[in-house]
């Protein structure tokens, strides 16, 4: 709100009688998976505590074009001032949820679960990860303090996968998993022998992923990652991996079309 309003809403101050009241309907203008509707509602009540908001849908709910997401009533000046911020949030988050749901649907026939990533918009991580969860994904690390992931640069500094895992095992908190990024099958073998809990198969071919599944035989969990697209995720899931992580729904999902209208 501070970003959008500045010192005051010049248009609303000039055009709207302070005593005027209004009722507006937040309408879906296309099919979508909803996310952020409670945050959007809170925008109105935070800016104008006298606003009355009736939320008509729940986050994670799939709605059709024309669905009423919420109804807000109160001082017209305040509602019009808060309109854009509320819409920006719910359009952005529902866009992520809607795109995420497409990926989840593409692998629903397999055991693989979709994971999000840390490639989020700065300052909006918790909201965007919530949106991914609304679309059916599981949240990966919320931040760097949520787990140990040994990527290629960590391994390079430590000298080898075996040494990196050894150091991590000696210092990691109890019950915290250790994940190792593997680009090649020999690294899969090394990480498995070192006792890693999760192996990230990074930018591997589908054939190599199948081989990795056969090598591991359930002794560690497998996460496929790197360049995952909607047109490739099905084949990757069918290799037998446990998880597939992708940042595409977070980074490239288009905002859905939602309007705040004075009528249904």
C-alpha positions in Angstrom: 0.0 0.0 0.0 2.9 2.4 0.8 4.3 1.7 -2.6 1.1 2.3 -4.5 -0.6 5.2 -2.6 2.4 7.4 -1.8 1.1 10.4 0.2 -2.5 10.0 -0.9 -4.8 8.8 -3.7 -5.2 12.1 -5.7 -8.0 10.8 -7.9 -10.1 9.4 -5.0 -9.5 12.5 -3.0 -10.7 14.8 -5.8 -13.6 12.7 -7.2 -15.1 10.7 -4.3 -17.2 12.3 -1.5 -15.7 11.1 1.8 -19.2 10.1 3.0 -19.9 7.9 0.0 -20.1 4.1 0.5 -19.9 1.4 -2.1 -20.0 -2.4 -2.6 -17.6 -4.1 -5.1 -17.4 -7.6 -6.3 -14.0 -9.3 -7.1 -14.8 -11.4 -10.1 -12.8 -14.1 -11.9 -12.6 -13.3 -15.6 -11.1 -16.7 -16.5 -10.9 -20.2 -15.0 -8.2 -20.4 -12.3 -6.9 -21.9 -9.1 -7.3 -19.3 -6.4 -4.4 -18.2 -4.2 -4.0 -15.1 -2.0 -7.7 -14.3 -1.6 -7.3 -13.8 2.2 -4.3 -11.6 1.7 -6.3 -9.5 -0.8 -9.1 -9.2 1.7 -6.7 -8.1 4.4 -5.5 -5.3 2.1 -8.9 -3.7 2.3 -9.3 -4.1 6.1 -5.8 -3.0 6.8 -6.2 0.2 4.8 -9.8 0.8 6.0 -10.7 -1.1 9.2 -14.3 -0.2 8.6 -14.5 -2.3 5.5 -16.6 -5.4 5.5 -15.2 -8.2 3.4 -17.0 -11.5 2.6 -14.6 -14.0 1.1 -16.6 -16.4 -1.2 -13.8 -18.9 -2.1 -10.9 -20.6 -0.5 -7.2 -20.7 -1.5 -6.6 -23.8 -3.6 -10.1 -23.8 -5.0 -10.6 -24.1 -8.7 -13.2 -21.7 -10.1 -14.7 -20.9 -13.4 -15.0 -17.6 -15.3 -17.5 -15.4 -13.6 -17.0 -16.7 -10.1 -17.2 -14.1 -7.3 -14.1 -14.4 -5.2 -15.0 -11.8 -2.6 -17.4 -8.9 -1.9 -16.2 -5.8 -0.1 -18.3 -2.9 1.2 -17.3 0.3 2.9 -16.1 3.9 2.4 -15.8 4.3 -1.4 -12.6 6.4 -1.2 -10.7 3.7 0.7 -12.0 0.8 -1.4 -10.9 2.4 -4.6 -7.5 3.3 -3.2 -6.8 -0.2 -2.0 -8.2 -1.8 -5.2 -5.0 -2.2 -7.2 -2.9 -3.6 -4.4 -5.5 -6.2 -3.6 -5.9 -7.2 -7.2 -2.1 -7.3 -7.9 -1.6 -9.8 -5.0 -4.5 -12.1 -5.9 -3.8 -12.0 -9.6 -0.1 -12.8 -9.2 -0.6 -15.6 -6.7 -3.5 -17.1 -8.5 -1.5 -17.1 -11.6 1.3 -19.1 -9.9 -1.3 -21.5 -8.4 -3.0 -22.0 -11.8 0.3 -22.7 -13.6 1.5 -25.0 -10.8 -1.7 -27.0 -11.1 -0.9 -27.8 -14.7 2.4 -29.3 -13.8 0.9 -31.3 -10.9 -1.8 -32.6 -13.2 0.7 -33.8 -15.8 2.4 -36.1 -13.3 -0.7 -37.2 -11.3 -0.5 -40.7 -12.6 3.0 -41.2 -11.2 4.4 -41.3 -7.6 6.5 -38.1 -8.3 5.6 -35.0 -6.4 6.2 -31.5 -7.6 8.5 -29.2 -5.6 8.9 -25.5 -5.9 12.3 -23.7 -5.6 13.9 -20.6 -4.0 13.8 -18.7 -7.3 11.1 -16.4 -6.0 10.5 -12.6 -6.4 12.5 -10.9 -3.7 10.3 -10.0 -0.7 7.4 -12.2 -1.9 8.8 -15.7 -1.1 6.3 -16.8 1.5 3.3 -15.6 -0.6 4.6 -17.2 -3.8 5.4 -20.5 -2.1 2.0 -20.5 -0.5 0.6 -20.0 -4.0 2.6 -23.0 -5.3 1.2 -25.1 -2.5 -2.3 -24.0 -3.4 -1.6 -25.3 -6.9 -0.7 -28.7 -5.5 3.1 -28.5 -5.2 5.2 -29.3 -2.1 7.4 -26.5 -0.7 11.2 -27.2 -1.0 13.4 -25.1 1.3 11.8 -21.9 2.5 15.3 -20.5 3.0 18.9 -21.6 3.3 18.4 -22.4 7.0 15.9 -25.2 6.2 18.2 -27.9 5.0 21.6 -29.0 3.7 22.0 -29.0 -0.1 25.4 -29.7 -1.4 25.7 -28.3 -4.9 28.5 -28.4 -7.4 30.3 -25.3 -5.9 30.1 -26.7 -2.3 31.5 -30.0 -3.5 34.3 -28.3 -5.5 35.4 -26.4 -2.4 35.3 -29.6 -0.3 37.2 -31.6 -2.9 34.7 -34.4 -3.4 31.2 -35.6 -2.8 32.4 -38.1 -0.2 34.2 -35.4 1.7 31.4 -32.9 1.5 28.9 -35.5 2.8 31.3 -36.5 5.6 31.6 -32.9 6.8 27.9 -32.3 6.6 27.1 -35.5 8.6 29.5 -34.5 11.3 27.8 -31.1 11.8 24.2 -31.2 10.6 21.4 -31.0 13.2 19.7 -34.3 14.0 16.9 -35.4 11.7 18.0 -32.9 9.0 18.4 -34.5 5.5 21.5 -34.0 3.4 20.9 -33.6 -0.4 23.6 -33.8 -3.0 23.5 -32.4 -6.5 24.5 -35.0 -9.1 25.2 -34.3 -12.8 26.5 -37.7 -13.7 25.8 -41.3 -12.8 29.2 -41.8 -11.2 28.3 -38.9 -8.8 25.0 -40.7 -8.0 27.1 -43.8 -7.0 29.5 -41.7 -4.9 26.7 -39.8 -3.1 24.8 -43.0 -2.4 27.9 -44.7 -1.0 28.6 -41.6 1.2 25.2 -41.8 2.7 23.3 -38.9 1.3 19.6 -38.8 2.0 18.4 -37.2 -1.2 20.1 -37.1 -4.6 19.3 -34.3 -7.0 19.5 -35.5 -10.6 20.5 -32.2 -12.2 19.9 -31.8 -16.0 20.2 -35.5 -16.6 18.7 -37.2 -19.6 15.6 -39.3 -19.1 17.7 -42.4 -19.9 20.2 -41.5 -17.2 17.4 -40.8 -14.7 16.0 -44.3 -15.3 19.5 -45.8 -14.7 19.8 -43.7 -11.5 16.5 -45.1 -10.2 17.7 -48.6 -10.9 21.0 -47.9 -9.2 19.5 -46.4 -6.1 16.7 -48.9 -5.6 15.0 -46.8 -2.9 18.1 -46.4 -0.7 17.8 -42.6 -1.1 15.1 -40.3 -2.5 15.6 -38.9 -6.0 14.8 -35.3 -7.1 14.9 -34.5 -10.8 15.8 -30.8 -11.5 17.0 -28.5 -14.2 15.1 -27.2 -17.3 11.9 -28.9 -16.4 9.0 -27.8 -18.7 5.4 -28.7 -19.0 6.1 -30.6 -22.2 8.9 -32.7 -20.6 7.7 -33.3 -17.0 5.6 -36.3 -17.8 8.5 -38.4 -19.2 10.7 -37.4 -16.3 8.0 -38.4 -13.7 7.6 -41.8 -15.4 11.3 -42.6 -14.7 10.4 -43.3 -11.1 11.9 -40.3 -9.4 10.3 -39.3 -6.1 10.3 -35.5 -6.7 10.6 -33.0 -9.5 11.6 -29.4 -8.8 11.0 -26.5 -11.1 11.0 -22.7 -10.8 8.9 -22.2 -14.0 5.5 -21.7 -12.4 7.1 -19.2 -9.9 9.1 -17.3 -12.5 7.0 -17.3 -15.6 3.3 -17.8 -14.6 1.1 -15.0 -16.2 -1.1 -13.2 -13.8 -4.7 -14.3 -14.1 -7.5 -11.8 -15.0 -9.5 -10.7 -12.0 -11.5 -7.5 -11.8 -13.1 -5.4 -9.0 -16.5 -4.5 -10.4 -19.5 -2.6 -9.1 -21.8 -5.4 -10.2 -21.8 -9.2 -10.6 
